[in-house]
C-alpha cells in the first residue's frame, strides 16, 4: 500500500492552548493505526484558530476518517505530491 504525505487545515481553534492541541493530537495518535495513517506533527495559530497537521497515509479519506473519529473533522486535506 502506497504511503503519501498530507497537510490538513482545521478552523475554529481560537484561543486553544498548547496543552489542548496536544490532547487533540493524542486523540488522533490513539487510533491512527486503524487506517494506516500517522500524524507526524501539528501546528496551531491560536489567533486565527487554524491548526495544521502533517501526516502520512494511504489516502486523504483515511486522514479525514481519523480526524472525524477523534472529534475534529476537516474536509481540507491536501496531498503533498511535490517537494523541493
C-alpha positions as CSV (number, residue, x, y, z in Angstrom):
1,X,0.0,0.0,0.0
2,X,1.4,3.4,-1.0
3,X,2.0,6.0,1.6
4,X,1.5,9.6,0.7
5,X,2.1,12.8,2.6
6,X,-0.7,15.2,3.6
7,X,-1.3,18.6,5.2
8,X,-4.7,19.3,6.6
9,X,-6.2,22.5,8.0
10,X,-8.7,22.9,10.8
11,X,-10.7,26.1,11.7
12,X,-12.3,27.1,14.9
13,X,-9.4,26.7,17.4
14,X,-9.2,30.3,18.5
15,X,-7.7,30.6,22.0
16,X,-6.7,26.9,22.1
17,X,-3.6,26.2,24.3
18,X,-0.6,24.1,23.5
19,X,-1.9,21.5,26.0
20,X,-5.3,21.4,24.3
21,X,-3.6,20.9,20.9
22,X,-1.5,18.1,22.4
23,X,-4.7,16.4,23.6
24,X,-6.3,16.7,20.2
25,X,-3.2,15.3,18.6
26,X,-3.1,12.4,21.1
27,X,-6.7,11.5,20.2
28,X,-5.5,11.1,16.5
29,X,-2.5,9.1,17.5
30,X,-4.6,6.7,19.6
31,X,-6.5,5.4,16.6
32,X,-4.4,6.4,13.6
33,X,-3.1,2.8,13.0
34,X,-6.6,1.6,12.3
35,X,-6.5,3.5,9.0
36,X,-2.7,3.1,8.3
37,X,-2.2,6.8,9.0
38,X,0.5,8.5,11.0
39,X,0.2,12.1,12.2
40,X,3.7,13.4,12.3
41,X,3.2,16.9,13.7
42,X,0.6,19.6,14.4
43,X,0.9,23.4,14.4
44,X,-1.5,26.0,15.9
45,X,-2.2,29.6,15.3
46,X,-4.4,30.5,18.3
47,X,-5.2,34.0,17.0
48,X,-6.7,32.8,13.7
49,X,-7.9,29.5,15.1
50,X,-6.1,27.5,12.4
51,X,-4.5,24.1,13.1
52,X,-2.2,22.4,10.5
53,X,-1.5,18.7,10.7
54,X,1.2,16.9,8.7
55,X,0.6,13.2,8.2
56,X,1.3,10.1,6.1
57,X,-1.2,7.6,5.0
58,X,-2.8,5.7,2.2
59,X,-5.4,8.4,1.2
60,X,-7.0,11.7,2.0
61,X,-10.1,9.9,3.0
62,X,-8.2,7.8,5.6
63,X,-6.8,11.0,7.2
64,X,-10.3,12.6,7.2
65,X,-11.8,9.5,8.9
66,X,-9.3,9.5,11.7
67,X,-9.8,13.2,12.4
68,X,-13.6,12.8,12.3
69,X,-13.5,9.9,14.7
70,X,-11.1,11.8,17.0
71,X,-13.6,14.6,17.2
72,X,-12.1,17.3,15.0
73,X,-13.3,16.7,11.4
74,X,-12.0,18.6,8.4
75,X,-12.6,18.4,4.7
76,X,-9.5,20.5,3.9
77,X,-6.8,17.8,3.3
78,X,-4.1,18.3,0.7
79,X,-1.8,15.7,-0.8
80,X,1.8,17.0,-0.8
81,X,2.9,15.3,-4.0
82,X,5.7,17.8,-5.0
83,X,8.5,18.8,-2.7
84,X,11.6,20.9,-3.4
